[in-house]
Amino acid sequence: MKKTLFLIITGLFFMQSAFAQESKEARDKRMQWWRETHFGMFIHRGPYSVLGGVYNGNQQRRGGAEWIMNRCKIPVAEYQKYASTLNPVNYDPESWVLLAKQAGMKYMIITAKHHDGFAMFKSNASKFNIVDFTPYGKDVLDALAKACRKHGMKLGFYYSQAQDWNNPGGAAARKVASEGWANPDSTRIDAFTTANKGHWDPAQMTKTMDEYIGKVAIPQVRELMTNYGDIAVLWWDTPTNMTDEYALKLQALLKLQPNIITNDRLKRPNFPGDTGTPEQKIPGQDELDGKDWETCMTMGSSWGFKSWDEKWKSPETLIRNLCDIASKGGNYLLNIGPNSLGEIPQQSIDALKTVGSWMKTNSEAIYKTTASPLGSLPWGRCTQKEVNGNTVFYLSVFDWPKDGKLIVPGLNQSVASAKLLANGSPLKTKTSNDGLEISVPSKAADAIASVIKVTLIGKIEATTKGAAKKMKTGALD
């Protein structure tokens, strides 16, 4: 016990020392591409797509469809039968990359292994993988990595380091059976789950978590860090039952990808990673703490494919979310959930194409911008960048003024120029007691978000308003 404690304390010391050795300049260089993009694609795919959110004829009651094994307490052997039928014959990774590029996304993060323990890649650490366990028999990560390299897309991997409901010894979050479906045996299952740290099947408990971390998680992360070329991001998730000792062993593998960016979900609070991960929400101004952050969000109501999903976000919501997030200095990681054939839902394709059309005209207002000091504006959002010693504001106007006057409150800086980004039309400006007044046409250039580019003479400090407050984060569910 004393030896283990000594190793943990020593490891944490060296971990903190390693962070301290990275200069601000080195960190800024490593993070530069990520900070400049503001927009990426999340991909949740796995054998849960075979079920599509339906088990024993019942629609899953709560949670994302990727949680169906846990929510419905599907026994390991039964879930493996579903997994063995996974055959994404229509998977076309190049078309996925091109769709992401068309939408204006600069990086993709795919679930290499979700909590169900199924690896979407060839793994020597567990036969429960798409190459060895399914008729498909091909490594989907390898194909995506090749397509990303071909088209200049950054690639990242999501990996569930602690929860694993199939490989024995993995952790399991404690969800009640009644949250899945109307199971008549819920009471007995829930009693067993409560008594066994979230597990509902004895097959999950034939090994220890020590064995799982050493024999599955560590070897698989090593495979991900060595077999697919440059990896831009490693996206950990749900540190259920994680310890600092486990986290140190996993983090040590990151030296195989020295430029990699990681999030804050390896093991809190001692392993903060590089980015915060607010989930399904955009932080308010008073929640920002000056750290890098990335909102991950679904397009529908589930991360994984749900066959009966009807709650799809409109392109207007997606575009305005992107503007809002960029105005606060964050990134938007927007999810797709392909079906078991490897097809992206048409609702996602159509929405992304609309976003891409907007980005084709207005991406200048997103890429390489920083947070605006103006905060949230009553009519829209603002991003900024420095150009030749001057400050450029990009005003994304959601609610076009009916009187032809757009007021930017509190802004009295001298203006070099103002114009509509869509067509380059110059706009007249003047300052008043209310701030900067911009004369605009009667009709908006874009019904969703019209962008006005304003070049101000000199520099303005790029800080967001509001008291610094620790940002709330969550875990994918």
N, C-alpha and C positions, 0 to 999 in steps of 0.2 A: 504493500500500500504506500509506504513512504517513498519507495523507488518510483512508482507511477506518478505520485504527486510531484516529485522532483523533476521528472521528465516533462510533465505538463508545464510547470513553472518555467523551466529552462527553455522549453519550446516556445512558450509565449513571449519570453524575453527576446529570443532571436527573431521571432515573427515580427515583433514591434520594432526591433532594430532594423530588420530588412525594409520595413516601410519607411523608417526614418532615413535610411541610406538613399532612398530615391529622392532626388532633388525635385523642387517644384518644376524646374525646367524639363527634367526627364519625364515626370508624370504628365505635364502638359503635352509633351510630344507624344507620349503613348496614348493619351486620351483624345488627341486632336481630331482624328477622323470621326470618332463617335460624337463628340460635341458639335461637329459641323453638320452632321446629317439630319438630326432631329426626327428621323422617320425610318422605321424598320418593320419587317414582317415576322410575326411569331407563327409557328406551325405546330399544331398538336395533332399527331397521328399515331395510331397504334391499334391493337386488336379490339379495343373498345368500340372502334368504328363498325365492327361486324354487328354489334348489338344496337348501335345507334340510339342509345338511351331507352331501350325497351327490353325488359327481362320477364320471361314467363307470361308474355302478353300484356304486361303492365308497363305503362310509361313511368320512368324514374321520377320520383316525387321532388327530390331536391338535389342541388349540386350539378356540376358539369357532367356531361356524359362520360368523360374520361375517368370519373370516380365510380362508375356503375358497379364494379366488382366489390368495392368497399361498402357503398351505400346499400346495395342489395344483398350483401354478404354471400356472394357467389363462392362456392367451394373451389379450392385451387384446381382440383382435377377437372371440374366442370368448365371453369374459365379457360383452362388450357385447351379443351376441345374446341371452344370458340376461336381461340387464337390460332389453332392449327388449320383453320379454314381461310385465314387471311391471305388474299391473293390480289394485290393491287395492280392488275394487269394493264390498267390505263394510266398508270403513273408516268408522267412526262416531266422530269425535273427541269428541262430547259424551258418549257412553257411556263413553269412556275417562276423561274428566275426572270423571264421576260415580262411576266405579269407584274411582278414586284417592281421591276425597273420602270415599266410604263406608269405605275402608280406613283413613282417618285421615291420609292424606298431604296435605301443604300445598304442594308444588311438584312440577313435572314437568320433566325434562330429556330432550330427544329428540335423536337423532343427525341433525343437519342434513347432515353429510357424514362418512362413515366413511372408513377407509383405502382402500376401493376407488374413491374419488374421485367417487362418485355423489351428486349433490345432491338431497335430498328437497324441494327448493324451486325456484322459477323463478329461474334465474341467467343473467345476461347474460355472465358470465365463462367459462362452459363449457356447451355444449349437452348434456353428459352429466348431465342432470337429469330429474326425473320429469315435468315439464311438456312438455319438448321431445323427450324420448327414448322415451316410453312411450305406450301407448294410453290410459292413465288421464288424462293431460293436465291434472292439477290439482295445485296447490301444497298439499301436506299440512300444511306448517307454518302456512300462513295459516289453514287451517280449524281447526287446533288452537289457534292464538293467539286466534281469535275465541271458541272454546268456553271457553278458560281465562278470558278477560275476563268472559264471561257468568256464570261460576260462582265467580269470585274465587280462581282458582288461579294461583299464580306459575308463570311459564314460563321455562325456560332452554334453551340450545342447546349440544349437543356439537359440536365441530368439530375434525377432524383437520387440523392446520395444516401438518404436514410430510410425513407419509406420504400418498401418492396414487399408486395403482398404475395409473390410467388416464390422467389428465392428464399429458402428458410433462413431465419435469423434477422431478416429485415424488419424495420419498425412498421407500425400501422396506427394511423390516427383513429381515435375513438369516436366513431360515428354510430348512431343507433340504427338498428335494422328497419325500424318503421319509417326512417327518412328515405328508404329506397323504394319499397312497395308494400302492399298490404299482405305482409308475410304472417301467416297464422302462428309461426314458430318464433316470432320476434322476441317475445319475453325471454325464452330460453337462450336464444342467440345473444341477446344483449347482456344477460347475466354472465355468459361465458366470456364475452368481449371485455366486459368491465374487469373480470378477474384475471384476464390475460393480456393486459397492456394493449388493448385494441385489436388483438387477433381474434378471429372467429372460426378458424379451422386449425386443428392440431397439426396439420401438415406444415403450417407456417412456423412452427415452434420446435422443429427437430434439430435446429442449430442455434447458436448464440449470435448476438449482434457482433461480437468480436470476430466470429468466423465469417459472417456476412461481409463486414467491412474489409477484412483481410483477403477473402477468397473471391469476392464478387465486385464490390464497389471500387476498390483500389486498382485491381487489374483492368476493369472496364474503363475507368478514367484514363489510365495509362494508354489503353488502346485508342481512345478518342484523341488523346494528345499526340499520338505518334503516327497514326495510319491515314490521316486525311489532309496532310499539308498544313498550311497556316490556318489556325483557328483564331477568330477575332474575339469571341466571347464564350465564356463558360457560365451558364445560367443555372446555379444551384436552386434546389427548391425543397421546402418544408423540412427543417432540421429536427424532425421528431426523434427524441431520444439520443440526439447527437451529443458527443462530449468534445471538449477541447482536444483531447488526445486523438480522437478519430479525425477531427477537422485538420489537425496538424499534418497527419499522414496524407490526407487528400490534398491539402494545399501544397505540400512538397512537390506534387506532380506538376504543378503549374510552371516549374522551371523549364519544362519541356517546350513551353510556348511562352517565352519571356515577354512578349508584347501583348499577351492576352488581357482582356478586361473581365472582371468578375463582379457579381452582384453581392448583396448583403445577406444571402440566405444560407450560407454554409453552416454557420453556427453563431448565433447572437449571444452576447454583444461583442465578444472578443475577436470576431472575424468580420469586420465591416465591409470588406471588399472595396470596389471602386464606385458602385452605383446603388442608390436607393431604388426600391421597387414598389411604389404605390400601385395597388391593384384595383382595376375597375373604377378608378376615381382619379380626378385631376386635383392636385393639392391647391388649396387656397393660398393667397399671398402670405397669410400669417403662419402657414405651415412650412414654408421654405426655410432651409437652414444653411444655404450656401453650398451644399454638396451636389454632386452630379446625381441626377435622378431620371427615371424612365417609367412612365405610366404604361403598364400592360393592360390591354383591354380586348374583349371579345367584340366581334361584329354582330353576332347573334346573342343567344342567351347561354351558350356553352362554349368551352374551349375545344373539347373533342366533338366529333360529328354527332349531331342529334337529328334523327330523321324527321322529327315532328316540330322542329324549331320554327316559330312564327314571329319571334321578336327580333327583327333585324334593324340595326341602326341605319338611318338614312344617310346618303352621301353628304347632305348638309351637316348633319351631326358630326360625321367623321372629319370633314374639312375644318369645321369650326373648332373641334377638339384639337386638331393639329395646330391651328393658329394659336389657340389658348396655351397649349403646352409649350410651343416654341417661344411665346411671349414671356414665359416664366423660366426659360432656359433649360427645359427638359426635353426628353425624347418620347416619341409615341411608338410603342411596340404593339402593332395591330395584328390580331390573330385570325388565322384561317383554320378550319377543321375539315380536312379531306375525308371522303367516305372510304369504305373498305376497298373500293376499286381504284383508289388513288385519284379520285376526281374532286376538284374544288367546287363547293356549292355555287350554283349560278348566281345566287344573291350576292355572294362575296365578289365574284368576278365582275358583275355589273357595277357594284359600288366602287370597287378599286379602279375601274376604268374611268368612272366619273371623277374620282379623286385625281387620277392621272391627268385628265383633261384640264383640271384647275391648276395642277402643279406645272403643267407645260407652260402656262402663262405666268404663274405667280411664284415659282420655286425660289426666285431671288429673295422673296420675303421670308423664306424658311431656311435655306442652306446658309451655313457660315454666319448666322445671326446670333445675337446674344439677347439675354433678357432686357426688357425695356424698363427704364425707371418710372414709367407712367402707370404701371400696374394695370388692373382691369379697367377698361374704359366703358362708359355707358352704351356706346354704339359698336364696340368691337374690341380688337386687341392690337398690340404694337410690338414689333421686333426692331432690332437695330444692329448696325455694324459701323465700323470706322473705315472711311475711304479717304485717303490723301489728307489726313489730319482733320477731316470734317466728320460729322455724325449723320448717318442716313437712318431715318425712321421709315419703317414700312407699316402703314396703317391699314389693317385688314378690317374693312367696314362691313359689319353684319346688317345693321339697321341704317339704311341710306336716309339722309336727312330730307324731309319733304320740302323744307324751305330753301334748299340749295346752299346751306351753310353748315359745314362740319366744324365743330369747335373741339380743339385739343386743349383740355383744361390745364392751366398752370404752365403752359409752354410759351416763353417770351423770347426765345433765342432767334437771332437773325436767320432768315431763310435765304438760301442761295437759289433753290428751285423746288418746284412741286409739280408732280405729274401723275396721271393714271398709269399704272404699270401695264394695263391691258393694251393700250394703244399709243402710249406716249404723249397724250394730249396734255399740254401745260395747264396748270391751274393757278389762279390768283390767290394770294394770301395777304393777310394783315393781322397785326396783333391788337388785342383789346384787353380790357380788364379781365375778361373771362379766359384769355389764353390766345392760342393761335386760331384764326378763323380762315378756313379754306373754302373758296367758292367752287362748288361742284355742279356737274350737269344734273338735269332733272331726273334722269334715269340712271340707275346703277349699271356699271359695266358688267357685273356678275351678280346674279340674284342671291348667291350663297355668301360670297365674300369678295368685295371689290377692294383692290389694294391701291393705295396712294403712296407714292414714294416721295418723301420730303427730305431734302438735303439741307442740313443746318450747318452754319458756319462755326467751326470749332468743335471741341469735344464735350460730351456730356457723360458724366459718370454712370456706368451701366449697373445700377443696383436696384433691386426690387423693393417696393415699399412694404411696410409692415414689420412687426417685431419678429425676430428670428425665433423659430419654434421647431422642435424636432418633428420631422415628417413622419406621418403614420404610414406603416406598410402592412402588407398582409401576406397570405400564402395562397397559392392558386387552389381554387376549389370550384 
